Amino acid sequence: MPSEPGKAGEFRREAAQPRMGLGREFWDFLKHNKKWWLLPILLALLILGLLVVLGGTSLAPFIYTIF
């Protein structure tokens, strides 16, 4: 099946492509759908999650002095 017409051939070509990672897929979503307002929300959630994780480690006294 060297060249299938229509949607079936397009589907097979796309399925043969290597998979993208989560970060790359999210970046493509932001770029193509013009959802740039999601980026600061995501960064704030990542920073908050990092603070929560590091709050339970030996770095906690250093983090608490920031606030």
C-alpha positions as CSV (number, residue, x, y, z in Angstrom):
1,M,0.0,0.0,0.0
2,P,2.5,2.7,-1.1
3,S,0.0,5.5,-1.4
4,E,-3.5,5.1,0.1
5,P,-6.0,7.8,-0.8
6,G,-7.9,9.8,1.7
7,K,-8.0,9.7,5.5
8,A,-6.7,6.1,5.8
9,G,-3.4,7.0,4.2
10,E,-3.0,10.1,6.3
11,F,-3.8,8.2,9.4
12,R,-1.1,5.6,8.6
13,R,1.5,8.3,7.9
14,E,0.8,10.0,11.2
15,A,0.8,6.7,13.1
16,A,4.2,5.9,11.8
17,Q,5.7,9.2,13.2
18,P,7.6,8.9,16.5
19,R,5.6,9.9,19.6
20,M,6.1,13.3,21.1
21,G,6.7,13.9,24.8
22,L,4.3,15.6,27.1
23,G,6.2,18.8,27.2
24,R,6.5,19.0,23.4
25,E,2.9,18.2,23.0
26,F,1.8,20.9,25.5
27,W,4.1,23.4,23.8
28,D,2.5,22.6,20.4
29,F,-1.0,23.0,22.0
30,L,-0.1,26.4,23.3
31,K,1.4,27.5,20.0
32,H,-1.3,26.3,17.7
33,N,-4.3,27.2,19.9
34,K,-2.9,30.6,21.2
35,K,-3.5,29.6,24.8
36,W,-0.5,31.6,26.2
37,W,-2.4,32.5,29.3
38,L,-2.1,28.9,30.5
39,L,1.7,29.1,30.7
40,P,1.9,31.4,33.9
41,I,-0.7,29.2,35.6
42,L,1.3,26.0,34.8
43,L,4.5,27.6,36.0
44,A,2.9,28.8,39.3
45,L,1.6,25.3,39.9
46,L,5.0,23.7,39.2
47,I,6.7,26.1,41.6
48,L,4.1,25.5,44.3
49,G,4.5,21.7,43.9
50,L,8.2,22.0,44.1
51,L,8.0,24.0,47.3
52,V,5.6,21.4,48.8
53,V,8.0,18.5,47.9
54,L,11.1,20.4,49.1
55,G,9.2,21.3,52.3
56,G,9.3,17.7,53.4
57,T,13.1,17.4,52.9
58,S,16.1,18.7,54.8
59,L,15.9,21.9,52.7
60,A,12.7,22.9,54.6
61,P,14.5,25.4,56.9
62,F,15.9,27.3,54.0
63,I,12.6,27.4,52.1
64,Y,10.7,28.8,55.2
65,T,13.2,31.7,55.5
66,I,12.1,32.9,52.0
67,F,8.6,33.6,53.3
